[in-house]
Each structure stands twice: as structure tokens, then as C-alpha cells.
Amino acid sequence: MELLCPAGSLPAVKAALEHGADAIFIGMNDQTNARHFTGLNFNEKRILQAANLIKQQNKSLHIAINTFARPGQFQHWQRAVDTAMDIGANALIIADMAVLDYASEKYPNAEIHLSVQASATNKAAIDFYRNNFNVSRIVLPRVLSLPQVKQLSRQTDIELEVFAFGSLCIMAEGRCYLSSYLTGESPNTVGACSPAKFVDWKQTEQGLESRLNDVLIDRYQDNENAGYPTLCKGRFKVDNNTYHALEEPTSLNTIDLIPELAKANISAVKIEGRQRSPAYVAKVTQVWRQALDRFKQNPQQYYSDEQWNTELGALSEGSQTTLGAYHRSWQ
Amino acid sequence: MKYSLGAIQYYWPKQTVEEFYQQAANSNADIIYLGETVCSKRRELREKDWLNVATELAKSGKQVVLSTMALLEAPSEVKILKKYCDNGDFLIEANDVGAIEICRANQVEFVCGQAINIYNSPAVKRMLGMGMQRWVTPVELGKEWLAELLGELESQNLRDKFEVEIQAYGNLPLAYSARCFTARSENKSKDDCQLCCIKYPQGRVTTSQEDKQLFVINGIQTMSGDCFNLINDLASMENIIDIIRISPQLENTFTIVDEFIDRVQKPCYQKLPANHSNGYWHQLAGFSTL
């Protein structure tokens, strides 16, 4: 299984390389990138530097061009594909049919991975992307249970990649408009969920309040950890019950599932977090490298260290981790 | 302009569904979408029941379209999808690209549903090549986005190859999850949900701690807290929209259809009721009102 690590900056690329990534995924600093955050990602000069660093070490470079093109601006997405091919990307990660169409027609030999933002959750959907757009790997959405991942793997010989660690998107990715409902901007249209410019924090008598476009997402007491107000992780009311109606602030951690993922023929495990710091990338990459190496040496005897889970827990949202949808009881 | 009824989004008892479609047969809607699109555990009506309803509606002169599931995870769900796509009589509304692939392989035409991510003219063009004959626009796209996109197709002489439909009334489907939020709201697991959605024929309202209505939870689907309502925006739909979709409501659905027909003929402005919004159409946050 390939260890695929995120990078939003050159220092993060270096951190991933130093700590044992097999492959690194990055994106441009524009609207073609579903992690389009201020101060992050790569311009055309930096992306070439990143590509050279990665190639020098014989590692694989994946470039995410995974938002949906706006009318009249398709040339930005075309240019992103051209740039990625020019600098020798090993794989393109794409969601939009228009971009898939362009890349597969213009570069018939390009390795195209279907972004999680395209949300292919079943065999017929996988066939759609393979037959029409020459896709060779599917990044599976975080909505499938482990038995469903295994079932899918038995039905197809296409490469499958799963999210292994990081922020947990609880909706079928790319098919969630909650962010634009509250702010007018969504991952599909601007490359960001619950964008920072709409976030406001205020200390009040009732506690610390987080707001998104003036909507109260959560209110924290002094003893509680306050998290970024991603709107699906707020505390809301259903009837008179106030709780995390959709999801708690928590991160996905599947380090205990490595043997099961291997049994499901998973080609790559992906670490989420292109928006995170180089220190985060270094630590998560290091722990996952150790885990995958231990599994490789002795698959039958694999176990995870308590220390790994402690370290990963400390890097997680709300210091909590979960198996997410992989574990049926979460659903 | 034509008028359609979208598929019922909630879990209603069989009798309620059948009565709804008996009324629909005599309504002013031209096109009727039906079938379960949210959760495969909702089986008050089985495939043959839906096909019976479809046959009856077709006899009354309606165009009937079979709507399919938006989130397909299990092979059993894909199997049922295939059966619908192979029905031979009725058009299919594809709400997942899996359905498009089956229709394409069978060389049958389809409606591209609002849960499919089509954001630009090259994507529409690919869909046309696969057999799309009608496009229901994604909920977050507004009039300027659509006008520009359709203009690009017009200049390629493709605009008259398909119809454009928009949901103009009803809570909008905003997201689909592995998790069932209705079961969660009752402290039940999804595997032991006891089909509790049937208790909430209009979903469960979810508010902020300040009592602002944000979302409606409906099984694995999260809907807009506000009712989307474009009744004041019909004039600006000219040359963009061909079909207006009303999402079935527990009450007054057919009156709402008539109101829309009336307002297309006699445009006037009326302030929207509380908890109604039209932001998406105006390139604003979905829950805002202009």
C-alpha cells in the first residue's frame, strides 16, 4: 500500500519526503484546488520546485485539480492540467467531467485518478468514470463501510485509494452544498468549505461563540476545546435537544484497520491535510510509515502502538479520532 | 413553461403516497417524477407498486419519469437501479452517475438529476453525447451562472437539444451521508433505525442554539432549513428555464403548482413567507432572500 501524503507548501513537501511518504499530493494556489486557502498551495514556480524535489527522491507526485470549472473560465482548469503534465506529475486527481474530458482527450497516457469530490460509491459509477474518462484509480468517499469497500474491491479491478487519517467529511464529498447554503461558497464552487472569511469568534457571557456568516455554529464553555466552525460539526437543536446533530468535531484514524485495508486490495492510503502545518505532515507521515512498515514485515502479527494513537489523537480535531463510516456502528 | 412534481423526498405511508398521486393525475403538473431517491430501506412502495403508480399517471396524460437513488452503496441497490433502467416504458432520472452509465450502455435517454455535478458547458456536452435529454440544475447554481453556461451551448447550437429544469419550490436537498441523521436524532443506529423517518413526513427541523432554522434532516439527507421559493423570480427565468419543479409537500402541493402557473401568466411581487428563501438563484448564500 502506497502512503500518500498531503502538502500545502514546500516545507510540507520536504517534511513528507523526510518522514517516509511514497507519494505526495499537492495543488495550485487557485480555484482549481478543493483546498484553496489563503497563503497555501503552489504557484507555477513553486510547483516546479516541489516536482523536482519529489522526483529527485523517486517519489510520486499527484496533482489535485478537483473543483468544478465555472462558465467562461474553463481555461484556468485547462491550464492547470497542462502545467501538471509539463512538470511531470505522475497522476492527476480530477472531479469535474469537463476537466476529466479535457485531460483524457489531450493526454491519453496521463494517469488519472478520480477525486473523492466526484463521489464514486458503487460499481456502476466506477464504470462510468473508467469507460468514459480513462480513469485508473478511484479515491473512495468516506461514506462507505469497510464491508462495502471490500465488496466494491471484489467487483472491480480498478485501483482503489482510501482516506486513512485526517478531517472527517461526513457527507458524500462533492455532493454537499451546506457551505454554500450558509455562505454562498462551497468546495465545488470556490474550493473551500465554511470559508475562513465568514468565521467570527466572540467571547460572550454564555461562552465562546463561533459563527459562520453570522449563524451560531457552536458555543463553548471554559472547559471545552473550541474547534473550527465547519458547519456540519456544530451543536444544533432538534426539538429541544441540543447536540452535534450531524457530527462531533473528530478526525478519522484507520491505523488499526491496515490489515483489513490490505485484504480489500487498497492501492494507497491517503492522509488528509493539505491545509495543515509541515509539523503535522511530518508527524502523521512518520507514524503511518512505521505502521505500514510493521505490517509489511509481518502482516499476520500487525498491531498498532498505543504511542501512535496518542500522537495521532493529539493532532486530531477535538483530540478525538474515529473509524468513521468504515465502522458500521458510526453510521 | 412546463411544470413538474419532483420525487417525494420524505418517507410517507403507502396510502398517503397513493392518494397524492391520485390527486397528481388530475393536477396541472405536466411531468411527474416518482420513486425513492433517499434511502433504500424505505419500502412502503416496492418496485412494482411504483410502476403501477407510473402506469396510472401515464394513462392520465402525464409524462412520468422514474427517479433513482442519489447515494448508491450496496450492490443490491445497483441491482434495483438496473431494473428501473431496464423498464422499457418510462424515462429515468439519474441521480448518480452509475445510473447514467447504465442508461448509456443501454442506449436509452435520461434526465440528469440535481444531485449530479454538472457545472459547465463541456460537461453538459458530454452528457448530451451520452443521451441526456433534460438537465435538472444543481441546487447551488444561480441565474447568472446558468445564463452564461447556456449561452456557451447556444453558440454551439446545442441549447435546443435538451430541456432545463429547476427546483423552484420546496426544501432543497443539500447533502447525502453514510450516516442516518434521523436515526441519530432518536439515538438509534442506522442498522436499527426502525424506519423512524415515517414519523417525520416533513423531516426534522434543526435550528441553531439561537433558534434560527438551519436544516431539515431527512434520513441520510440534509435539506435546507428554508423552503426554496422562486415565485417572485419567474420573469428572470425566461430563456434559461424550461420546466419548473415543485417538490411535493405534505399539504397544498397542487395549489402551489397552480400559483406558479398563475404567476407566470400574471407576474407580481409578494413578500415571501417566513422561512422561505431564494438566495441561490441570485448568487447569494442559499438561505438569504432578495
Interface residues (C-beta under 8 A of the other chain):
Chain A: F68 A69 R70 P71 G72 F74 A95 D96 M97 A98 D101 Y102 A118 A120 T121 N122 K123 A124 A125 D127 F128 Y129 N131 N132 R142 V143 L144 S145 Q148 Q151 Q155 I170 M171 A172 G174 R175 C176 Y177 L178 S180 Y181 L182 T183 G184 S186 N188 T189 N213 V215 L216 I217 D218 R219 C232 G234 R235 F236 K237 V238 D239 N241 T242 A245 L246 E247 A325 R328 S329 W330 Q331
Chain B: A70 L71 L72 E73 A74 P75 E77 V78 L81 K82 D96 V97 G98 A99 I100 E101 I102 R104 A115 N117 I118 Y119 N120 S121 P122 A123 R126 M127 M130 P138 V139 E140 W145 E148 L149 G151 E152 L172 L174 A175 Y176 S177 A178 R179 C180 F181 R184 S185 S189 K190 D191 R204 V205 T206 T207 S208 Q209 E210 D211 K212 L214 F215 I217 T222 S224 G279 Y280 Q283 L284 A285 G286 F287 S288
